[in-house]
Amino acid sequence: MNWRVIEDEWEVQPGRTDRGRGDLVFTDGSGSFAVVEVKAIDLESTERTGTTKRVSNRKKRRTVEEQAFRYAEIYQKSLNEDQTVGNQVKSYLFTNEHNSPKEVSF
């Protein structure tokens, strides 16, 4: 299956950048979409204690997971408004912690 990028730095609500910008949207061209949020996690900072760094990174990761999930829901709604039926939108998080994206679901 060949996935291609169809959106990058897309406005979650067109004309309202204050509502957020999604990072990437991919499609396989057959009705499947992947909304991907990409973030860097501070893995090597020596300025903070281990506990502080872990707590901070966990909070950032959780925020980005929620963002990815929310943006996927919004993208799904926009497809439904365009009368596009049968689409599947999944949300993913990609960080420097792993070599591949992680699917996000709540």
N, C-alpha and C positions, 0 to 999 in steps of 0.2 A: 504494500500500500504506500503510495507517495503522498505525503502531507506537504502542504505549502502554506506559507504565511499569507493571510489576507488582510490582516490589520496589525499595525504596530503603533504604540503610543496613541491608542484610540480613546476618544472622549466617551466616558461611560454614559453621559447624558450630552448629546450633541449641543455645542454652544456653551456648555457649562463646565469649564475645566476645574472649577472649584468643587465639583462633584466627584472628581477623580479621573485618572487616566489608566486604562488597562495597558499592560505591556505588549502582549502578543495574542493573536488569534490564528489558529491553524485550521484548515479543512482538508478532508480527504477527497472532496469533490462529490461525495455521495451522501451528503446529509449528516456527516459527523464533524463536530467542531471541538477544538481544545482551546480553552482560555488559559493562558499561562502567565503567571506573575513571577518575575525574576528579581531576586534580591541577593545582595551579598551579606553574609553573616560574618561578624568579626571573630575569626577563629584564633588569631595569633596575638591579640593585644596583650601587652605586658604591663599596661598601665592600670589594669583592674585586677582584683583578686579573682580566683577561679569561681567562687560562688557568685560574685557580682556579674561576671561575664556570662555564666550559665543562665542566670535569671534574666538578664537583659536579652540574651539571644533567644531564650524560650518565649519571652513576651513578643519580640520582633517576629519570630516564626509564627506564633499564634495569630498576630495581627495580619500577617501576609496570607496565611491560610484562610482567614475570614474574608479578606479582600478578594482573593481568588474565587472563593465560593460565591460571594455576593455578585462579583462581576460576571460570572458564568450564568447566574440566574437572570441578570439584567440582559445579557446577550441573548439568552433563550427567549425572553419576552420580546426583544426587538425582532427576532426571527418570526415569532408568532404574529406580531403586528403586520409583518410584511406578507402574511398569508402563506408563509413557507411551512409546510407540514412535514411531520416525520423526521425532524431533525433531532440529533442527540448532541447535547453540549455537556462536556465534562470540564472540570476545573483542575488545574495543576499548579504546583509550586516548584520552582527550580532555584536552588541555591548552590553555593560553592561547597556545601557540606556533602553533597552526593554527586554521582556521575550521571544521573538521569533524573528527569522530573518525577515528582511524587504526586499521585492523584489525591485530591482533597475532597472529602465528603463529610457531611455532618449529619 
